[in-house]
Amino acid sequence: MAKIISIEAALDLIKDGDHIVTGMAASEGREFLKNIHKIDGRVNKINIDNCLPLYPYEYICNEKYKELFEISSWFFSGDLRRAFKNKNISFIPNQLHMAGLKRLEHVKPNIYIGNASMPDKHGFVSLSLSNVYEKMIIEAADIVILETNPNFPRTLGDLELHKSEVDYFIKVDYEVPELPDIEPNERDLKIGKMIAEYINDGDCIQLGIGGIPNAVASALMTKKNLGVHTEMLTTGFMKLFKAGAVNNSKKTLHKGKMVAAFALGTRELYDFVDDNPSVMLLDGNYVNDPYVIGQNDNQVSINTSIEIDLTGQCCSESIGPVQFSGTGGQTDTATGAQKAKNGRSFIALYSTAMVRNKETGQKEEMSKIVGTLKPGAAVSLSRNDVDYVVTEYGVAHLRGTSIHERVELLIGIAHPKFRDELRKQAKELGYI
């Protein structure tokens, strides 16, 4: 009982200059972070590391606190993008499997704050919905605070902690943050169907979030004996399991188990993973290690991108120099899949996007296959590591191709109205 404290008592533990790390996405310590701005006036300069925060916290959104909080993030959310103008937010470049490890080489955390399931009869809690870096940070932190919540599922893997490993608990009762299923549109469905044609019964799958991955999942419903080794466990995977398409019976690593580093989706997904021995949430440093991924025969990686240039460079996280999301596990999973026996990696994107013209203020249709990436764009997946690229106009297999060959293949899946201009750019750039 001595370990159970109030939010106010937890906030009193913060000292000048502390470095605080919170859990990823649904695993962040929500009540602690909802109130952390109240320490204003008592302490100076607090550093907070987060990853895909899901709540519009005052410490992030309110410009009033920009001098108090220095925020670093492994993956931007909408709130971080909107608050970036406050100039106290910075991105941590990373490949997801090394995110926690490399950060720890740079700075030691004073406080870890996250959430957990309720303790079981043996005194163990589960970190519930994320093990990307959380357990690693917990082992390094001076003080560990967990919000125990009866609404959070008890997941299995290697994310269990005994109460003796936790300094303080805060009792909370908020609902688990959900990520609604995005209904695939016509372009999503077309791309999803094309990718599904390259996936065979018995393959092991990795998917991300959004309309295209959801469309791929929908197109796989009639497959058999699929396996799952993915950084993110989504509602789509749950649906495939319930439909009988996924049973993990053909996996060569962790046979019979869905393997992931974190879960984010609907309430139905959370009910599915609760105390489910067929689901393992393992350390992200292991799950996303390309050499581990490559031990799954027939591993298939499916990711999306913002734009791709004619040599195959993929920008999947920024719009020019402006950070939009994060590298996440794209390079991990794309390169890992290609290390696997009969492995394949797909980058999917629409051929065009509507972009606002800065001069006219009007939105214009622009090609997402470009001669060169925007100045300052982050290269999330190098041209050396790209495999299949898919738009609604087709599939380009770039593995082993020359620049000249890539130009022809990528122009072939660009929107027809931009193909002549792309060919002109390719000539000006000396590619053809």
N, C-alpha and C positions, 0 to 999 in steps of 0.2 A: 504493500500500500504506500510505502514511503516514496516509491518511484512514480506514483501518479500525481501529476501537478497540473495546475491551471495554465491557461494561455499566458496570463500575466506573469506567473512565476517563470515560465519558459522564456519569455521575452527579457526578463530580468537577468538571464544568464548571458546575454549579449554584451560584449565589451568593445571598447574603442578598437577599430581596425580589424575586427573579426572577419574571417573568411567563412561564409556559410554556403553549403551545397544542399540543394533539394532534389527530390526524385524527379524522374522524367514523366511528363504528361500527367496521366491520372494518378501517378504515385507521388506528386508533390504534396508537401504538408500544408494543406489549404488553409486551415484556421490560423495556424502560426503566421503564414504569409499574408493572410487577410488583415492581420493586426500589426504586422512588423513596422509599419510606418509610424505607429504610436510611440516608438522609441525616439522619435525626432526631438532634439533638445537635450536628451540625456547622454547620447554617445555620438562619436564622430566617425565618419567614413567607414561604412560597412560594404564588404564585397560579397555579392551573391552570384553563385553559378546556378543556372537552370537549363532545362532542355524541353522545348515545346510546352511552355506554360499554357494552361487552358482556362485561366480565370483572369479578368481584368483587375489585377491587384493595384492598389494605390501606389505601392512602392515602384511599380513599373510605369503606370499611366499618368500619374500626377506630377506635373513638372515641378511642383513645390518641393519634391524630395530628391531632385536630381543631384544636389550637392551631397546628400547623405549616402545614397546608394550608388555603387559602381556595379553594373550588371554585366555579366559575361554569359553567353549562351552557346550551347552546342547545336541548337536547332531553333530557328526563329518561328514564332507564331504571329498571328495577325496583330496582337497587342504589342509585341516587341517591334514589329514593323512600324506601327503607328506612332510609337513612343520614341523611335530612333532619333527624331528631331531634337530630343532633349539632350543628346550628346553624352549620355552616361551609359550607353549600351554598346557592347561590342560582341562580335562573333568569334568563337573559338574554332579555327580550322581544324578539322579532324576527319579520320576514317573511324566509323563508329566503334569498331572492335578495339581501337586504341584510345578512345576518347578519355575514359577515366584514368587509364594508366599513364598517359602522357601528361594529363593535367596534374596528377599527383607528383610527377617528377619536377613540376614547376612550382607548385604551391601546396602546402599542407592545410587541410580544412580544420577549422576550430569546432564547427558545429555541423552535423548532418541533421536535416529535418525532412521526414517523409511520412508515409502512412503504412498501415499494416492491417492484416486481418486480426480478429480477436485471438487472444492466447488459447491454445488447446489445453487439454487436461495435463499435458506434460510440461507446460510452461513455454511452448514454442509459438511464435507468431510467424506468419508468412508475409513477405514483402509484397505479396499479392499480384500486382499488375506490371511490375518492371524489375528486371535484374540486369539492365544494360551496363550500369556502372555502380549501382546503389550499394551493393554489398561490399565492393572494393573500397568505396569512399567511407562506408561505415567502419571498416576495419582500421582506417587511417585517422578518423576524426577524434578530436579530444572529447567531444560530447555528442552522444547519439540520442535524438529525441524522435519518438514515433507516435503518430496519432493513430490509435487503435479504433477501428470503425466496424460495427456489425454488418454494414452494407457491402463491405469489400470481400471478394471471394478468397478462399484459402487455396492458393495454387501450390503446386508441387514442383520440385526440381532441386536446385541448390540455393534457394532464396529463403530458407527457414532460419530463424534466429531464436536462440533461447533468451528468456527474459534477463538472464544474468549478463548478456552482451549489450543490453540497452540501458542507458543511464536514466532516462525519464520517459514516461508515457503520458499522453494527453488523451482523455476520452472524448471522442467526437461522434457525430451521428449525421453527417451529410451524405447525400446521394453520390454514387460513383459517377464521375463525368463520363458522358457517352459521346460517341462519334457516330452520328446518324449515317445510315447507308446512303451513299450518293447514287441516285438512279441513273444508270448509263443512258447517254443520248445516242443518236443514230451513228455518230462518228465513233463513239466508244464501242458500240456493239460491232461495228464493222471491223475495227482494229482487234477487238477481243476474239472475234471469230477467226481472223487470219492467224493470230498467235496460237490459238487452240489447235489449229491444223498441224502445228509443229510439235505438239505435245502428245506423247504416247501413253498408253496404259502402263502403269508402273513407274512413271517418272516421279521425281521428287521436286516439289515446287516452292518457290519463294515469290511472294507478291507484296506490293506496297498498298497505298491507300489512294482512293479517288475513283473517278468514273471508269477509266480504262482498266485498272486492276479488277474492279467489280465486274466489268463486262467479261474479262478473261475468266473469272471464277464462274460466272453464269454459263459460259460456253463450255466449261469442263464438266458439267453436271452428269454427262453420259459416259465419262471416262471411268476406268476401273483401276483399283489398287494404287491410287496415287499416294505419295508420301508428302510430308511437310517438314521442311527445314528452312526457317524464315526468321528474319529479325523481328518482324511484327506479326502477331497473330490477330487476324481480322475476323469480322463477322462472316466474310465470304468463305473462309476456311471452315468455320463451324457449319455453314450450310452445305459445303461439299462433303463433310464428314457425315452429316445427318442424311444426305442423299445417297450415301454409300459409295461415292466416288473416291473418297479418301479413307484408307484403312491402315496405311503405313506398313503393309505386309511385305513390300518389296524393297524396303530401305536397306542399305548396306551399313548404315550407322544409326544407332538407336532404333532398331527395328521395332515396329509396333507403337512408336511414340511420335506425337507431334512435338517438334522442338522449336522454341522461339526464345527471344530475349525479353520481349514485352508484349502485352496485349492491350488493345484499344478498340472499342467498338460499341455495340449495343448492350442493353441489359441482358438480352438473350445470350450473348457471348459470355458475359460474366457468370451467368448461371451455369453455362456449359463448362467453363474451366474450373468451377468451384469443386475442390476435392476430387478432381478428375485424374486418375492415374495414367490416362493415355496422353496427357499434356504435360510437358516438361518446360519450365521457364528456367533456362540456364544462364550463367554469366555471359554477358555480351562479348567479353574478350575471347570467349571460347566459341560461342554460337556463330559469330560473324568473322572469325578468323578464316581467311580464304583457304588455308591448308586444311582446316576442319571441314569446311563446306565441300571441298574437293573430294572428300572421302565418301560422299554420297554419289554413287553411280547414277547417271541419268539426271543430274541436278539441273534444274531450269530456273534461271533468274529473270524476273520481269520487272522493269523499272520504267519511270517516265522522265522526260526532260523538258526544259523550257525552250532551248534551241540547240541546233547542231550545225556545225560548219561543214563545208564540202570535203574536208579531210577526215571528218569523223569525230572531231572534238565535241563533247557534250557539256553544255552548261545547264545544270539541273537545279541550281540553287540561288542564282542571282539574276537581276536584270541590269546588265552593265555592271557597275561597281556596287550597286545597291543590293544588300543581302535580302533575299526573299524567304528562304527556308534553311536548308542545310545540306551538306553532303550526305549525311546519314550513312546508311550502309550500302550505297549504290556501288562504289568501287569494290567494297568487300565482297558483295554477292555476285557482281558481274565477273570479277576475276576468279572468284572461288568456283563458280559454276563452270568456267572454262577449264579449270584444273581437273574437273571430274571426268570420269570415263563416260563418253557420249554426252557431255554437258553442253548446255547452250545458254546464251545470255541475250535478252531482248531489251532494247530501248524503244519505248513507244511514245509518240507525240502526234498531235494534230499537225497537218501540213501548214495551217495558217492560224493566226490569232488576230483579234481586233485590238489595235494599239492606238492610243490617243496621240495625235499629232500636236507637238508642243507649240507650234506656230499658229495653227488654225483652231486648236481645241477640239477638232472633230476626230472621231475614231475611224481608222483606216485598216483595211485588211493587209496584213504583212505575212511574208513567208517565215516559217520557223526553221526551215532549212536555208542557211545563209552562206554567203561567200566567206565572210569572216564573222566571228562572234563580236558582239558589241564591245567597245573599248571598256576595259576593266572587268569584263565578265570572268567569273570563276570557272575553271575547267574541272568539272566534277568527275568526269570519266575521260581519260586521255584517249586520243585516237589509236594508241597502241593496244587498248583494251576493249574497244568496241567490237561487237560481234554482229548480231542482227539489229537492224533499225526498221521500225514499222510505222507507217502512217496509214490513213484511210485509202491511200492510193497504191499500197503494196508493201512488199518486204524486200529490203536490200541486205544481202549477206556480205559483210565487209571483211570477215576474217581472212587474213592473208592477202588482201588486195593491195594494189598500188594506189597512189594518189589519183592517177589518171582514171583507173578503174572505179574508184570510189566516187569521183565526180559524176561519172556516167550513171552509176547505180543510184546515187542520192537524188540527182536531178530527175531520175525516172520515177521516184516516189514523192516528189514535190508537187504542189498544186500546179496544174497545167498553165495557169495564167502567169506563173513566175519562172517557168523553165527557161525561156529564152534569156531573161535577165540573168539568171544564175549561170547559164552557159557563157554569157558575155563576161560576167565577173570572173569566172574560172579562167578564161583566156587572159584577162587583164592581170590576174594574180600569177599567171604562169603555170597553172595546174594542168592545162591542156593546150 
